Amino acid sequence: MEYVIGIVLALGVAGFARMTGLDRDRAFYPTLAIAVASYYVLFAVMGGSTQVLPGEIAAMAAFVLVAVIGFRSSLWFVVVALAAHGVFDAFHHHVVANSGVPEWWPAFCAAFDVSAAAALAWQCRAGTRKGTSPP
């Protein structure tokens, strides 16, 4: 069920952003990628996992860096950041013991991330997405 909700929510966010023009600016998807990457840091704080906090911050920083590179150069980097975060979700619990992460989160977030990456990739490939080249 987590996968279904993640997919539906991501496609709903992408569709809503497209219909309302919120994604008109090339910053929309990089900002989404940064927000998605911040949740494991939030969960570490909520769970009192101060030992894992530096690792979670480092992982977030890597995704933020790729999102910023994508914002400054090509949104295809943001597609990669979102998809890579989905893969990261699948392996996160094997690498980091973050007690604040809800049990259902990795599946939900992986589905959301990969679906958001697919939506952005489809827009970039179809040529309906402005900002696939540098500003």
Buried (B, 14 or more C-beta within 10 A) or exposed (E): EBBEBBBEBBBEBBEEBBEEEEBEBBBBBBBBBBEBBBBBBEBBEBBEBEEBBEBBBEBBEBBBEBBBBBBEBBBBBBBBBBBBBBEBBBEBEEEBEBEBBEEEBBBBBBBBBBBBBBBBBEBBEEEEBEBBEEE
